[in-house]
Amino acid sequence: MILNKSQIDAHNEKGLAKHKKSFDYVSGTIPDAEGIIKKLTDFQVAIPSWALGSGGTRFGRFSGGGEPSTLEEKIEDIGLLHQLNRSSGAVSLHIPWDIPTDAKAIKSLAADFDLKFDAMNSNTFQDQKDQKLSYKFGSMQHVDKAVRQQAVDHNIEVIKYGQELGSKSLTVWLADGSSFPGQLNFRNAFNNTLESLQDIYGALPEDWKIFVEYKAFEPNFYSTTVGDWGQSLLYANKLGDKAYTLVDLGHHLPNANIEQIVSLLLNEQKLGGFHFNDSKYGDDDLTVGSIKPYQLFLIFKELVEGMDARGLNHATDLGWMIDASHNIKDPLEDLLQSVEAINLAYAQALLVNSKALNEAQLNNDVAGAQELLQDAYHVLICVLYLPKHG
């Protein structure tokens, strides 16, 4: 579906008076409301090309009507999202699921919708049609050098597609690992993976970044070759200045302190990208903020504080992307809800009185520190939702 500007303007006009009334209330309650709105306006979250269709589980998939079947249709859907929320101005492509056969035409179509291309994503976690060698026992960790080289060549190919589209980064997620004790030599797997990543790193354009993503488990359940942020950080440090860790909210063991991980990676100047979703048990790919909204706020609090401490631009110096795909919701509705939850958590984090919080921490005022965080979390919810519901 494509909406024109007059349709959107006509819809907005109906609610303009109510919006102005609500904004006057907000701006009279929240310090520097205009400054916060400017930061929210600049903040853009990339939409992955694979999230426009219904997801599924290993038991099955329930497709919905109107799902896009081509890259062009997916870009049109992301263009619609961006028209509606003005916060989804980038596309993240997965290769080989969405190979741009005519990069110039695809780039032009994206520009028509005011879209840019964010990080490119490679795939060495499943075998493709006509693929010469199998990734059944891993890709970059594989005991066979030829399999490792095949995975490296694929990633270099993905970089070339990205260059044609104007992307500036590559995300590498590996399913490599083992399912049974004794199956794998851990040290050899690590070193083989490092050697493969070094080959890919050597092919990076000068102005590109590589994000090394990690995941605690699945599809392998005994060991994962890049299983946590520490292992990812090891790779990033060994690779060089253009290599960073990528945090996915679903890629942790239950009750992991993700906000602390974010803080430390920012401290080491090695946090490069962020994948948003939510989870109850594991990598559930649920709508952002649907399960743990307060944790999302705490994570954003660390993002804001850490980026400010480093003088980083909130909008441009990290890669922001949604990585969720649920099997019973309309994908467009799910993505709209996710972007709204991200913007809300970001706005809440911007409301934290950092000076007062620092004083409370220096004075070991535990209760006071908690109150300051909860005040920032609750005030925006009250301001936004109480006027709506009387």
Stockholm file with secondary structure:
# STOCKHOLM 1.0

chainA/1-390         MILNKSQIDAHNEKGLAKHKKSFDYVSGTIPDAEGIIKKLTDFQVAIPSWALGSGGTRFGRFSGGGEPSTLEEKIEDIGLLHQLNRSSGAVSLHIPWDIPTDAKAIKSLAADFDLKFDAMNSNTFQDQKDQKLSYKFGSMQHVDKAVRQQAVDHNIEVIKYGQELGSKSLTVWLADGSSFPGQLNFRNAFNNTLESLQDIYGALPEDWKIFVEYKAFEPNFYSTTVGDWGQSLLYANKLGDKAYTLVDLGHHLPNANIEQIVSLLLNEQKLGGFHFNDSKYGDDDLTVGSIKPYQLFLIFKELVEGMDARGLNHATDLGWMIDASHNIKDPLEDLLQSVEAINLAYAQALLVNSKALNEAQLNNDVAGAQELLQDAYHVLICVLYLPKHG
#=GR chainA/1-390 SS CCCCHHHHHHHHHHTHHHHHHHHHHHHTTSTTHHHHHHHHHHCCCEEEGGGGSCCCBTTBCCCCTTCCCSHHHHHHHHHHHHHHHSCCCEEECBTTTTCCSSHHHHHHHHHHTTCEECCEECCCSSCCTTCSSCCTTCSTTCSSHHHHHHHHHHHHHHHHHHHHHTCCEEEECCCCEESSTTSCCHHHHHHHHHHHHHHHHHTSCTTCEEEEECCSSSSCSSEETTCSHHHHHHHHHHHCTTEEEEEETTSSCTTCCHHHHHHHHHHTTCEEEEEECBCSSSSCCBCTTSSCHHHHHHHHHHHHHHHHHHTCCTTTSSEEEECCCCSSSCHHHHHHHHHHHHHHHHHHHHTSCHHHHHHHHHTTCHHHHHHHHHHHHHHHHHHHHTTTTC
#=GC SS_cons         CCCCHHHHHHHHHHTHHHHHHHHHHHHTTSTTHHHHHHHHHHCCCEEEGGGGSCCCBTTBCCCCTTCCCSHHHHHHHHHHHHHHHSCCCEEECBTTTTCCSSHHHHHHHHHHTTCEECCEECCCSSCCTTCSSCCTTCSTTCSSHHHHHHHHHHHHHHHHHHHHHTCCEEEECCCCEESSTTSCCHHHHHHHHHHHHHHHHHTSCTTCEEEEECCSSSSCSSEETTCSHHHHHHHHHHHCTTEEEEEETTSSCTTCCHHHHHHHHHHTTCEEEEEECBCSSSSCCBCTTSSCHHHHHHHHHHHHHHHHHHTCCTTTSSEEEECCCCSSSCHHHHHHHHHHHHHHHHHHHHTSCHHHHHHHHHTTCHHHHHHHHHHHHHHHHHHHHTTTTC
//
